[in-house]
């Protein structure tokens, strides 16, 4: 027969899980901005603006050497 788990123990476990989740670091991707271009056009009282940002993004697993960094290298166009 198993012992009944009390409310305080359950509360302590829940708090422990939340604290552990807060302290665990989150892996971040490395992002490098390559170029940024902006185009603006004025039409009457409206301004149209287009901004294009080219970036390179390295996934965390690719930085650790786990497999190929280019997932499309085996595909041909």
N, CA and C of each residue as an Amber inpcrd file, in Angstrom:
protein
   231
   0.8380000  -1.1720000   0.0000000   0.0000000   0.0000000   0.0000000
   0.8880000   1.2430000   0.0000000   0.6640000   2.1430000  -0.9340000
   1.4950000   3.3350000  -1.0380000   0.9740000   4.4250000  -0.1060000
   1.9180000   5.2180000   0.3730000   1.5440000   6.3050000   1.2700000
   0.9180000   7.4350000   0.4640000  -0.0510000   8.1170000   1.0570000
  -0.7190000   9.2270000   0.4040000   0.2260000  10.4310000   0.3830000
   0.3750000  11.0430000  -0.8060000   1.2560000  12.2060000  -0.9500000
   0.4920000  13.4390000  -0.4840000   1.1130000  14.2200000   0.3980000
   0.4630000  15.3890000   0.9610000   0.4560000  16.5800000   0.0180000
  -0.3540000  17.5480000   0.3750000  -0.4910000  18.7660000  -0.4280000
   0.8160000  19.5520000  -0.4250000   1.4800000  19.6420000   0.7110000
   2.7150000  20.4150000   0.7920000   3.8140000  19.7900000  -0.0630000
   3.8620000  18.4730000  -0.1190000   4.8710000  17.8200000  -0.9510000
   4.5860000  18.0980000  -2.4300000   3.3350000  18.0170000  -2.8290000
   2.9660000  18.3020000  -4.2150000   3.2830000  19.7440000  -4.5770000
   3.0060000  20.6530000  -3.6570000   3.3220000  22.0610000  -3.8840000
   4.8270000  22.2620000  -4.0120000   5.6020000  21.5950000  -3.1780000
   7.0610000  21.6900000  -3.2510000   7.5980000  21.1520000  -4.5620000
   7.0320000  20.0480000  -5.0410000   7.4540000  19.5050000  -6.3250000
   7.1450000  20.4770000  -7.4560000   5.9580000  21.0800000  -7.4360000
   5.5740000  22.0270000  -8.4840000   6.4970000  23.2360000  -8.4900000
   6.8040000  23.7710000  -7.3120000   7.7130000  24.9140000  -7.2160000
   9.1000000  24.5150000  -7.6940000   9.5510000  23.3320000  -7.3390000
  10.8590000  22.8540000  -7.7790000  10.9590000  22.7290000  -9.2880000
   9.9040000  22.2540000  -9.9200000   9.8950000  22.1290000 -11.3790000
   9.9720000  23.4970000 -12.0380000   9.2260000  24.4650000 -11.5180000
   9.2420000  25.8120000 -12.0840000  10.6070000  26.4660000 -11.8970000
  11.1900000  26.3380000 -10.7170000  12.5070000  26.9270000 -10.4510000
  13.5550000  26.2940000 -11.3580000  13.4950000  24.9740000 -11.5370000
  14.4390000  24.2920000 -12.4070000  14.2930000  24.7700000 -13.8510000
  13.0630000  24.9760000 -14.3150000  12.8330000  25.4670000 -15.6750000
  13.3700000  26.8800000 -15.8560000  13.2650000  27.7070000 -14.8420000
  13.7670000  29.0870000 -14.9310000  15.2920000  29.1090000 -14.9770000
  15.9420000  28.2390000 -14.2390000  17.4060000  28.2330000 -14.1630000
  18.0680000  27.5420000 -15.3520000  17.3580000  26.7220000 -16.0870000
  17.9360000  25.9890000 -17.2130000  18.1620000  26.9380000 -18.3840000
  19.4030000  27.0080000 -18.9070000  19.6620000  27.9070000 -20.0340000
  19.0030000  27.3950000 -21.3140000  18.5480000  28.3290000 -22.1380000
  17.8980000  27.9990000 -23.4000000  18.9300000  28.1590000 -24.5100000
  19.1200000  27.1240000 -25.3600000  20.0770000  27.2790000 -26.4550000
  19.5940000  28.3240000 -27.4570000  20.4830000  29.1920000 -27.8660000
  20.1460000  30.2700000 -28.7910000  20.8470000  30.0280000 -30.1280000
  20.1830000  30.4120000 -31.2050000  20.7800000  30.3340000 -32.5220000
  21.6740000  31.5490000 -32.7260000  22.7460000  31.3580000 -33.5000000
  23.6410000  32.4670000 -33.8110000  23.1330000  33.1310000 -35.0910000
  22.8200000  34.4280000 -35.0200000  22.2660000  35.1710000 -36.1540000
  23.2400000  36.2810000 -36.5340000  23.6090000  36.3310000 -37.8210000
  24.4880000  37.3710000 -38.3340000  23.7540000  38.0740000 -39.4680000
  23.6080000  39.3850000 -39.3410000  22.9540000  40.1630000 -40.3880000
  23.9690000  40.4590000 -41.4850000  23.6260000  40.0890000 -42.7240000
  24.5260000  40.2630000 -43.8550000  24.2950000  41.6090000 -44.5230000
  23.0370000  41.9260000 -44.8160000  22.7480000  43.2130000 -45.4400000
  21.3330000  43.6440000 -45.1050000  21.1040000  44.9470000 -45.2490000
  19.7760000  45.5150000 -45.0080000  19.5520000  46.5980000 -46.0570000
  18.4620000  46.4540000 -46.8010000  18.1220000  47.4500000 -47.8090000
  16.7230000  47.9770000 -47.5350000  16.5280000  49.2500000 -47.8150000
  15.2360000  49.8780000 -47.5750000  14.8410000  50.7030000 -48.7860000
  13.5740000  50.5740000 -49.1810000  13.0350000  51.3450000 -50.2950000
  11.7950000  52.0680000 -49.8090000  11.6720000  53.3370000 -50.1590000
  10.4990000  54.1210000 -49.7890000   9.8960000  54.7520000 -51.0250000
   8.5870000  54.8140000 -51.0330000   7.8760000  55.4430000 -52.1460000
   6.7090000  56.2220000 -51.5720000   6.5590000  57.4460000 -52.0260000
   5.4850000  58.3190000 -51.5310000   4.3840000  58.3970000 -52.5820000
   3.1490000  58.0370000 -52.1780000   1.9730000  58.1400000 -53.0540000
   0.9240000  58.9780000 -52.3380000   0.7330000  60.1670000 -52.8280000
  -0.1960000  61.1310000 -52.2180000   0.1460000  61.3170000 -50.7440000
  -0.7290000  60.9300000 -49.8460000  -0.4620000  61.1070000 -48.4150000
  -0.0690000  59.7940000 -47.7400000   0.3570000  58.7930000 -48.5410000
   0.7430000  57.4860000 -48.0090000   2.2020000  57.2140000 -48.3870000
   2.9790000  56.7420000 -47.4300000   4.3580000  56.3500000 -47.6910000
   4.4420000  54.8320000 -47.6520000   4.9320000  54.2340000 -48.7360000
   5.1480000  52.7880000 -48.7960000   6.6270000  52.5310000 -48.5470000
   6.9260000  51.6520000 -47.6200000   8.3140000  51.3710000 -47.2740000
   8.5290000  49.8610000 -47.2580000   9.5880000  49.4110000 -47.9150000
   9.9500000  47.9960000 -47.9200000  11.3630000  47.8660000 -47.3760000
  11.5350000  47.0100000 -46.3780000  12.8430000  46.7450000 -45.7960000
  13.1470000  45.2650000 -45.9430000  14.3010000  44.9510000 -46.5160000
  14.7260000  43.5670000 -46.7030000  15.9730000  43.3540000 -45.8610000
  15.9310000  42.3250000 -45.0020000  17.0580000  42.0030000 -44.1350000
  17.5430000  40.6010000 -44.4970000  18.8040000  40.4880000 -44.9210000
  19.4160000  39.2020000 -45.2130000  20.2240000  38.7700000 -43.9960000
  19.9400000  37.5560000 -43.5050000  20.6180000  37.0450000 -42.3110000
  21.1170000  35.6270000 -42.5530000  22.1360000  35.2650000 -41.8010000
  22.6180000  33.8880000 -41.7430000  22.3240000  33.3920000 -40.3390000
  21.6770000  32.2190000 -40.2280000  21.3080000  31.6640000 -38.9340000
  21.9500000  30.2960000 -38.7870000  22.7680000  30.1370000 -37.7430000
  23.3510000  28.8480000 -37.4100000  22.5700000  28.2580000 -36.2600000
  22.0580000  27.0500000 -36.4390000  21.3400000  26.3540000 -35.3740000
  22.3490000  25.8720000 -34.3400000  21.9030000  25.7490000 -33.0930000
  22.7740000  25.3290000 -31.9900000  23.3480000  23.9380000 -32.2490000
  22.5560000  23.0030000 -32.7830000  23.0350000  21.6460000 -33.0240000
  24.1060000  21.6250000 -34.1110000  24.0280000  22.5300000 -35.0810000
  25.0320000  22.5940000 -36.1340000  26.3610000  23.1020000 -35.5870000
  26.3260000  23.9790000 -34.5840000  27.5490000  24.5000000 -33.9880000
  28.2800000  23.4220000 -33.2000000  27.5520000  22.4330000 -32.6910000
  28.1650000  21.3740000 -31.9040000  28.6970000  20.2500000 -32.7830000
  28.5180000  20.3750000 -34.1080000  29.0510000  19.3760000 -35.0120000
  28.1560000  18.1600000 -35.1680000  26.8980000  18.2610000 -34.8410000
  25.9760000  17.1380000 -34.9570000  25.3460000  17.1540000 -36.3380000
  26.0330000  16.5790000 -37.3260000  25.4720000  16.4920000 -38.6620000
  25.8450000  17.6750000 -39.5280000  25.2520000  17.7010000 -40.7050000
  25.5270000  18.7450000 -41.6890000  24.8130000  20.0270000 -41.3070000
  25.4600000  21.1580000 -41.5320000  24.8300000  22.4410000 -41.2240000
  23.8810000  22.8720000 -42.3210000  23.9400000  22.2510000 -43.5100000
  23.0620000  22.5950000 -44.6240000  22.1130000  21.4380000 -44.8520000
  20.8550000  21.6090000 -44.4850000  19.8830000  20.5150000 -44.5960000
  19.4560000  20.2910000 -46.0390000  19.7500000  21.2320000 -46.9470000
  19.3350000  21.0990000 -48.3370000  20.4980000  20.6970000 -49.2490000
  21.6140000  20.2770000 -48.7060000  22.7760000  20.0010000 -49.5220000
  22.5900000  18.7740000 -50.4040000  21.7310000  17.8420000 -50.0300000
  21.5400000  16.6340000 -50.8270000  20.4700000  16.7930000 -51.8850000
  19.7470000  17.9080000 -51.8740000  18.6770000  18.1320000 -52.8370000
  19.2070000  18.9670000 -53.9920000  18.7110000  18.6500000 -55.1910000
  19.1040000  19.4340000 -56.3610000  17.8940000  20.1690000 -56.8980000
  18.1180000  21.3490000 -57.4340000  17.0000000  22.1550000 -57.9380000
  16.6810000  21.8150000 -59.3670000
